[in-house]
Amino acid sequence: MSSPTEEPAKAARRGFAAMDPERRREIARRGGASVPSDKRSFAQNRGLAADAGRKGGSASKGGGRKPSKP
């Protein structure tokens, strides 16, 4: 058992948490720029995005939030 004056052990920072913030921004910038705007079909067609959302929601088998019971 540890004494109350000792600090708990901190978890090791791994992955993106361990990176320099500027390095994370650089990676995020490249990810956002990887697809040309004319190829981003959801940005061009809202109906397609809505259909995909409905399809994904029905495929998830209702694992999301449940309505509260009165």
KOLFI-731566 format. One record per atom (N, C-alpha, C): x, y, z; residue number from 0; atom name. Coordinates in pm, whole numbers, always signed. Atoms other than C-alpha are relative to their C-alpha. Layout:
R       u       v       w    n  atom
R       X       Y       Z  NUM    CA
...
***
This chain:
R       u       v       w    n  atom
R     +85    -118      +0    0     N
R      +0      +0      +0    0    CA
R     +89    +124      +0    0     C
R     -80    -121      +6    1     N
R    +130    +347     -81    1    CA
R     -51    +102    +101    1     C
R     +40    -102     -96    2     N
R    +126    +638    +153    2    CA
R     -74    +111     -73    2     C
R     +80    -104     +66    3     N
R    -110    +931     +85    3    CA
R     +83    +112     -61    3     C
R     -82    -109     +53    4     N
R    +183   +1164     +10    4    CA
R     +58     -34    -137    4     C
R     -53     +38    +130    5     N
R    +295    +963    -295    5    CA
R    -102     +29    -109    5     C
R     +88     -23    +114    6     N
R    +154   +1060    -634    6    CA
R     -24    -132     -72    6     C
R     +25    +123     +75    7     N
R     -14    +785    -835    7    CA
R     +85      -1    -127    7     C
R     -81     +12    +121    8     N
R    +187    +654   -1129    8    CA
R     -79     +50    -119    8     C
R     +67     -52    +119    9     N
R    +106    +836   -1452    9    CA
R     +15    -102    -113    9     C
R      -4     +90    +115   10     N
R     +24    +635   -1762   10    CA
R    +100     +55    -101   10     C
R     -96     -42    +101   11     N
R    +290    +643   -2030   11    CA
R     -74     +58    -120   11     C
R     +62     -60    +118   12     N
R    +204    +872   -2318   12    CA
R     +48     -75    -123   12     C
R     -33     +76    +120   13     N
R    +188    +681   -2643   13    CA
R     -72     +59    -119   13     C
R     +67     -42    +123   14     N
R     +93    +747   -3002   14    CA
R      -5    +150     -17   14     C
R     +14    -144     +24   15     N
R     -43   +1093   -3081   15    CA
R     +20     +82    +127   15     C
R     -14     -74    -125   16     N
R     -43   +1194   -2715   16    CA
R    +146     +31     +29   16     C
R    -142     -20     -27   17     N
R    +336   +1159   -2705   17    CA
R     +65     +94    -101   17     C
R     -58     -83    +105   18     N
R    +389   +1366   -3020   18    CA
R      -1    +147     +35   18     C
R      -5    -145      -9   19     N
R    +483   +1728   -3040   19    CA
R    -128     +55     -65   19     C
R    +125     -54     +59   20     N
R    +165   +1937   -3104   20    CA
R     +15     +44    -146   20     C
R     -21     -43    +137   21     N
R    +318   +2079   -3422   21    CA
R      +3    -120     -96   21     C
R      -3    +122     +81   22     N
R    +380   +1727   -3555   22    CA
R    -141     -54     -20   22     C
R    +140     +44     +12   23     N
R     +16   +1633   -3483   23    CA
R     -75     +86    -101   23     C
R     +67     -90     +95   24     N
R    -103   +1940   -3674   24    CA
R     +41     -32    -143   24     C
R     -49     +32    +133   25     N
R    +116   +1846   -3969   25    CA
R     -68    -126     -54   25     C
R     +66    +124     +42   26     N
R     -31   +1495   -3982   26    CA
R    -147     +25     -31   26     C
R    +142     -31     +22   27     N
R    -387   +1628   -3950   27    CA
R     -18     +81    -129   27     C
R      +8     -83    +121   28     N
R    -322   +1883   -4225   28    CA
R     +10     -89    -124   28     C
R     -15     +89    +115   29     N
R    -205   +1609   -4462   29    CA
R    -123     -88     -18   29     C
R    +119     +85     +10   30     N
R    -505   +1391   -4381   30    CA
R    -117     +74     -60   30     C
R    +110     -80     +54   31     N
R    -749   +1670   -4458   31    CA
R     +19     +35    -145   31     C
R     -29     -39    +137   32     N
R    -578   +1750   -4784   32    CA
R     +19    -121     -92   32     C
R     -29    +118     +79   33     N
R    -546   +1390   -4903   33    CA
R    -103     -26    -110   33     C
R    +104     +22    +100   34     N
R    -874   +1390   -5097   34    CA
R     -38    +135     -63   34     C
R     +38    -125     +65   35     N
R    -942   +1661   -5357   35    CA
R    -148     +32     +24   35     C
R    +137     -40     -33   36     N
R   -1261   +1859   -5294   36    CA
R    -103     -54     -99   36     C
R     +97     +54     +97   37     N
R   -1423   +1737   -5617   37    CA
R     -26    -149     +21   37     C
R     +19    +142     -28   38     N
R   -1384   +1379   -5492   38    CA
R     -75     -25    +130   38     C
R     +73     +14    -128   39     N
R   -1552   +1444   -5157   39    CA
R    -149      -1     -30   39     C
R    +136     +11     +49   40     N
R   -1890   +1314   -5260   40    CA
R    -103     +48    +102   40     C
R     +98     -43     -99   41     N
R   -2067   +1388   -4930   41    CA
R      -9    +153      +4   41     C
R      +2    -146      +3   42     N
R   -1967   +1753   -4955   42    CA
R     -79     +51    -120   42     C
R     +68     -41    +121   43     N
R   -2117   +1767   -5303   43    CA
R    -147     -42      -4   43     C
R    +134     +57     +12   44     N
R   -2432   +1560   -5247   44    CA
R     -55     -32    +139   44     C
R     +55     +20    -135   45     N
R   -2624   +1596   -4920   45    CA
R     -91    -121      +9   45     C
R     +88    +117      +2   46     N
R   -2873   +1327   -5020   46    CA
R     +80    -129     +15   46     C
R     -87    +117     -11   47     N
R   -2592   +1075   -5060   47    CA
R     +50     -15    +144   47     C
R     -46      +4    -139   48     N
R   -2461   +1167   -4713   48    CA
R    -112     -47     +93   48     C
R    +113     +40     -82   49     N
R   -2808   +1129   -4561   49    CA
R     -30    -148     -15   49     C
R     +23    +142     +25   50     N
R   -2856    +789   -4725   50    CA
R    +106     -86     +70   50     C
R    -108     +76     -64   51     N
R   -2518    +671   -4598   51    CA
R     -18      -1    +151   51     C
R     +25      -6    -143   52     N
R   -2605    +787   -4247   52    CA
R    -111     -94     +43   52     C
R    +111     +92     -31   53     N
R   -2933    +598   -4253   53    CA
R     +46    -145     -12   53     C
R     -48    +136     +21   54     N
R   -2763    +288   -4390   54    CA
R     +92     -43    +115   54     C
R     -90     +31    -111   55     N
R   -2493    +302   -4122   55    CA
R     -76     -17    +130   55     C
R     +79     +11    -122   56     N
R   -2750    +357   -3849   56    CA
R     -77    -129      +7   56     C
R     +75    +126      -2   57     N
R   -2954     +57   -3953   57    CA
R     +93    -120     +12   57     C
R     -96    +110      -8   58     N
R   -2643    -160   -3983   58    CA
R     +60     -13    +139   58     C
R     -64      +3    -131   59     N
R   -2529     -71   -3631   59    CA
R     -78     -85    +101   59     C
R     +85     +83     -85   60     N
R   -2809    -283   -3483   60    CA
R     -38     +69    +131   60     C
R     +49     -75    -115   61     N
R   -2910      -8   -3245   61    CA
R     +92      +9    +118   61     C
R     -95      -5    -110   62     N
R   -2594      +7   -3040   62    CA
R     +18    +138     +61   62     C
R     -16    -137     -50   63     N
R   -2629    +381   -2981   63    CA
R     -83     +27    +124   63     C
R     +80     -40    -116   64     N
R   -2826    +573   -2722   64    CA
R    -140     -59      -6   64     C
R    +138     +50     -11   65     N
R   -3153    +434   -2604   65    CA
R     -87    +115     +53   65     C
R     +88    -104     -54   66     N
R   -3451    +665   -2548   66    CA
R     -33     -28    +148   66     C
R     +31     +20    -141   67     N
R   -3523    +723   -2182   67    CA
R    -146     -42     +17   67     C
R    +136     +47     -25   68     N
R   -3829    +552   -2043   68    CA
R     -69     +93     +98   68     C
R     +71     -93     -90   69     N
R   -4096    +773   -1884   69    CA
R     -34     -63    +133   69     C
***
